[in-house]
Amino acid sequence: MAEIGVPCVPLSSSEAFGVFSKEGALHENHDRGAACILPDRSTVLFACLDGHGAEGASVSGYALRNLLAGCASALQAGKPATDAVNFGFARTSGTMAQNVSDCRFSGSTAILTVLQNTDKGRVVTTGWVGDSRAVVARTRPQQQGQQRAPPSGSGGYIPVPLTKDHKPTDPKERARLADARAIVRPSRVINPHTGAWIEVGAVRVWDSSQIYGVAMSRSLGDMQVHPFLIPTPEVSTRLLDEKDKLLVLATDGVWDVMENDEAVIAAGQANPQIASKEIVDTCAKRWDTQMPGRRDDITTVVVDLSHPDLCVAPPFAASPGGEGA
């Protein structure tokens, strides 16, 4: 039983998807990735999370378990996917303080994706907070004069983002933070030569006392920075077609050193299990070369959307998850 009071969802394995994670250079692995084929087999959940802070591993582990459980229970109760995703996030965030030792100064990004086969088509509904990212690999349109589209392994995919990073510099997020009168700035340190305060590093959202700042505008945990930093997800919905071939979820251990277009091409080079590992290994080498001793945790979920395990018809008529935010 999950902490939110509904049954836990067992994780699944299938040739249809691969999940691979590598610990960073600085601490235990705070990342989490998972896939769950629900009992009706026409619905599959995917998740990818990146914890931070001293209890980052506890926060991301708690969030993974309860996001999956909450979303699955809502779906099985007949809720649309968008409502189920929001329910999972709300229940997970609302119970975290009672169940995680320190979620004031620790937190996690989170992506929760629902793949449904419905009577109206195949629908992907994605809820997220933070800067982990989900993209669909779509067959590249045939260029005028081409006899046929290029094969997928030779750059035949283009990325279609399902998420947008929740950064304090994003215009929409910055407007929300300004309305809340949040303190948004980089960290400040004393210049050893002049004694003056200078700003360094990424822009952060700060708590009122300015003792703790987070380099994103939404997350799970990080309650010291509430109500400025919020756990409310954005939700997107995409109706898939035959040109949507792959789904890639990953933490910023990937996205800090690999662009979306390269990731979807890499995801199409091999089966999902091999591709997820090769993406992580490639990114780990780049971290070790470009930033020795500072390698982040790295996690990737690669999904073959055309695999038979993910194309099971629903046992009864179902509706897509509704329009996303």
Helices and strands as residue ranges (DSSP letters): E 17-22, E 31-37, E 43-52, H 56-76, H 81-99, E 107-118, E 121-129, E 133-139, G 152-154, E 157-161, H 171-179, E 183-190, E 197-206, E 213-214, E 220-221, G 223-225, E 234-239, E 244-250, H 252-255, H 260-267, H 272-290, E 298-304, G 308-310
